[in-house]
């Protein structure tokens, strides 16, 4: 694929590309937007360096790709409910994204994409790993692909979110967190490629199998997703941006920098019901 307004350099043959020649802090022309969209469809996750964006501009960039998603558990900064604070320091008990997952897959309409802007970093560490669910699906044997076709899985936010944000919102005893059923293998609505869609954060059960069968198959798939052959790794610098397609990508944030600080903001684009 050739581009007129941006430069795109693949990180690996399977997933990831760095994008140069664009300032996300300024309005984008139609051609530049289309080329970023096309690069995302091809490479699944895009990386941008040296990007200065305030929250309004961050949201404006996200809205080019669709309606913005509001996180079911974590409140945004005042006046910005669509923005998710990503922060860890010496007082943190956990960090966002510490297991392989697709963002908020427990929603009926899980996010299409996530745009993370990091402004504060530890001296070293804090990388994010991304895994292609296209590559993971395509690497399965044909009998396994046939077995998984038509199966559905429960994605539940209860065990992930309950009590996690009480330092921000107080007691969440009366809150109901999302729960949904999605296909184990989903078809990307734009590329029409098939991708695995189960993750170790949210997926609790394959509905059509017994519990022991479901546990065994999910364990196999979670181990499979973590194969380095499907992955790229992003080393953050100040004011870097990562934009990933949750419909075909899982990611994991490395928490190897405790007790140092890593902080930024994420805007998430609403998606469609998986099919």
C-alpha positions, 0 to 999 in steps of 0.5 A: 500500500502506498501513502501520499500524506504519511509515511508508514513503516511496519514493525513486524510482518504480522502486526504493527507500524510506525506512522510519520509525517502527521501531527495529531494535535491539529485537524486532519485533512480527509486524505490523511484521515483515510490513510491513517484508517487504511494503515490501521486496517492493514497493520492493526496497531499504529504508533506515533511519536512526539505528539502533543495533544490536549484532551479536547484534541485527543477526543476530536481525533478519536471521533473521526473514527466513530462515537466515543466509548465511556468506560463502565467503571472508571470516571474520566477527568472532570468534563471529559467522561470519554477519557480514561486515565491510565496511571500507575505509581508507588501506591498502585495495587495493579495496572490497567491491562496487565493481562492479555485482553481486548478492551472492555470486551464485556460490553454488548458493543465492545470498543472498535479501537483505543488511542493511548497517549502517554506523557509520563514514563519511568526511566525504563520499562512500561512497554506494551505488547500487542498480539494479532488475533488474525495471525493467532486464528490463522495459525490454528489447525483446520480441525480446530478452526472448524471446532471453534466456528459457531461457538460463543463465549461469555465476557464478564466485567464483574470480576474485573471491575468490582472494587477496582475503582473505589478509590475514584468512585467510592463504594460500587456495591450497587453498580452493575457491570456489563456482561455479554456473549460474543462469538469465539471467532469473530469476523472483522466488519471492515476487512472481513478477516477472521480473528480469535475473540476470547481473552484471559481478562474478561472471557469466563466460559464457552457456552456450548461446552461443559465447564471442564471442556470450556476451561481446557479450550480457553486455557489452550487459546490463551496460551496460543494468543501469547505466542511471540510469533503473533506479536510486536512490542512498543517502547514508549517515549514521552508523547507517544501514541498507540492506536489499536484495533480491538476487533483483531488485537489483544494487548498486555501492559508490562508492569516492570517499573514499580514504584515509578510513575507511568501516566497518560490518557486513553480515548476509546472508540465505540464498536459494533456487536461482534459477529 
